[in-house]
Amino acid sequence: MKKLLYLLSFAITITSCTNLEVEEFDSIVNETSETGGFTGVTDASASLDSGYNDIQIWAYHDNLYAMSEVSADHVLVPTRGTDWGDNGVFRTLHQHTWDPAHSHVVANWDRLNERVYKMDQLLATSGISAEISAQAKFIRAMHMTTIVDWYGKVPRRDVNSAPSDYPTVLESAEAIDLILSDLDAAIGVLTDLTPGEETNDNIKEGTNRISKTAAQFLKAKVLLNKHAWVGGTASASDMTEVISLVDAITAQGFALDADYFGIFDKSGDSETIFTTPFQATQKTWNGLHYNMTAADNGGGGWNGYSVIADLYNSFEGSSSSNAYDPSDTARDIRRGYVPRTGDGNPLESDADAIANKARGFGYGFLIGQQYDDAGAPLKTRGGAPLSFTSDLPGLAGNTEETGIREIKYHPKNGSYYNGVILYRYADAFLMKIEAIHRGGSSSDDKVTMFNQLRTIRNASTITADQFTEDMLLAERGRELYTEYVRRTDLIRFGKFGDNWTYKGGASTGKEKFPIPSKALSSNPNLEQNIGY
């Protein structure tokens, strides 16, 4: 009989999301005996490459990104007329009214578990190199970490089990033990990443491959969140290990980069640790208006995603305008800017270095009148001024121009630049501050570090008595907005159930997403999460 072992074209179909069976759609199969039994993947290198390709789902605008950001307090996808209605999928995420049938909840459960199983198959293959094994363990740990974060339990099927066998289930603590074991093994084999390497073929050299640095970052992230995922308070030993891991990354040459938006282009920088092997296209265009175009994308943006004004207002500066002003020296550079109004000149002619990086629309938060490459004011499709507003009538009933837009991956870098950043040093730096705050041992002072970050971003500093946990959470929001961390941060800080703009009220018991109904029906070892 034939049993499919590996699909180079990754046309894997999960017939039940916990049975983890696959159907044969590809010619790459192995012969097995009539008694069955897994004999290994046919090409370990190709299987690993497929695992890398699977990471591209983090670059998409929906599913993983939406569940991470739209479910939190900074990002939403307002329905504009009939655009972005999507049967309420985004509205229910923002309002915490999802159920076990929510399309993103189901799709990501399937995808994440499928990818863990693919790495199980690779790791069960005899004779693979230590390097391939280390990278496969990182990929398994990366996907399993998200399963633990989102669903709290991980189904496990041995590659040699019979189709009639039900997968076992790891609860959060058991899964975290496996994740940490995988990451320790990866750290022991992989080599450091050299920061700041220049690009090659639209990819930041090295950052799209798994390194010791990436494994250290992920381990620090897991340890920082461990108490939130299993219950209880942070242990001092875990927090001290977070600090040690971040210190190890710092010792490799990683550092805060003063050129904030330059981090998100394809040039080398001192912060980028790990990126997706996929284009930043969706992160470029998901919120820009239809009439905002670039040389390689005449079709313009998708006019979907917006940020909530509360995030924009958390920065120092005017709440009504983000227009570029070269005389404004007390400006948090993470706010970005909208090109200067009234001069009618292309921004590339502006002598100021930060403006030279812009096209007709700016960086960061786009509010107010928008401009094209020639400096001419843009219009909506109906001919009205394209002036983005901070307020929306709600999650539905919006017009084309309502909502502040956000952009970090600028079309000036090429709409098809490869590499959405998943891990960067500023996050690690903030993790260390938090670990010190939560009882970890370090010779560094958390307020001094906090001010170091604020200073390099051109924001005002604070005194020791002003530092609070809420301030640290807000700073993570200012530094890492739209970088896949907000939901996890809110849960760790105990704020995920709070009410926020357009949410419709406080929520309880939503820190875990539900297990999809079809998963429960196919595996009696699975139990639904509390509250569903």
LINNOR-V691858 format. One record per pair of residues at least 4 apart in sequence whose C-alpha atoms are under 6 Angstrom apart, sorted by the first residue. I is the first residue (numbers start at 1). J is the second residue. If there is no record, write none. Layout:
I/J
I/J
This chain:
1/34
2/31
4/24
4/29
5/29
5/41
6/41
12/22
13/22
14/20
14/21
14/22
17/110
17/519
18/519
32/36
37/160
38/160
40/125
56/276
56/277
56/278
59/420
60/282
61/65
61/282
62/66
63/67
63/104
65/69
66/70
67/71
68/484
68/487
69/75
69/486
70/75
70/76
70/94
71/93
71/94
72/487
74/307
74/308
74/311
75/306
75/307
75/308
76/305
76/306
77/304
77/305
78/395
78/396
79/83
79/84
79/85
79/396
80/397
80/398
80/399
81/397
88/92
92/96
92/97
92/98
94/503
95/503
98/102
100/514
100/516
100/517
103/107
104/108
106/516
108/112
110/114
112/143
116/140
119/123
119/136
119/140
134/186
137/141
137/182
138/142
138/183
140/144
141/145
141/179
146/150
147/151
148/152
148/153
148/172
150/512
150/513
151/512
151/513
152/172
153/170
153/171
153/172
154/169
154/170
155/167
155/168
155/169
156/167
156/168
156/169
157/167
166/523
170/174
170/175
172/230
173/230
183/215
186/190
187/212
190/211
190/212
191/211
191/212
192/211
192/212
192/213
193/211
193/213
195/254
195/270
196/268
196/269
196/270
197/205
197/268
198/267
198/268
199/203
199/204
199/205
199/266
199/267
200/205
202/417
202/418
203/418
204/266
207/273
207/274
207/275
208/274
208/275
208/276
208/277
216/245
220/242
222/226
223/238
227/231
227/232
227/233
227/234
228/492
236/439
236/440
239/435
239/440
240/440
240/441
243/432
246/428
250/254
254/270
254/271
255/270
257/270
258/456
263/269
264/409
265/413
271/424
271/425
272/424
273/423
273/424
274/422
274/423
275/419
275/420
275/421
275/422
276/419
276/420
277/419
278/418
278/419
279/416
279/417
279/418
279/419
280/417
280/418
280/419
280/420
281/415
281/416
282/286
284/409
285/301
285/302
286/302
286/304
286/305
287/302
287/303
287/304
287/305
287/405
288/301
288/303
289/301
289/303
290/300
290/301
290/302
291/300
292/300
293/297
293/298
293/300
294/298
306/403
306/404
306/405
307/404
309/313
309/390
313/319
322/337
322/338
323/337
323/338
323/339
323/340
324/337
324/338
324/339
324/340
332/457
332/458
332/459
333/457
335/364
335/365
336/363
336/364
337/362
337/363
338/362
338/366
339/362
344/375
344/376
345/374
345/375
346/373
346/374
346/375
348/356
358/362
359/373
360/371
360/372
360/373
361/371
363/407
364/406
364/407
364/408
365/405
365/406
366/404
366/405
366/406
367/388
367/404
368/387
368/388
369/386
369/387
370/377
370/378
370/386
371/375
371/376
371/377
371/378
372/376
378/386
379/383
379/384
379/385
379/386
380/384
380/386
387/401
388/401
388/402
388/403
388/404
389/402
389/403
389/404
390/403
390/404
392/402
392/403
411/415
433/446
435/440
436/440
447/464
451/455
451/461
454/459
455/459
476/480
477/481
490/495
490/496
491/495
491/496
497/506
497/507
497/508
498/506
499/505
499/506
514/529
515/528
520/526
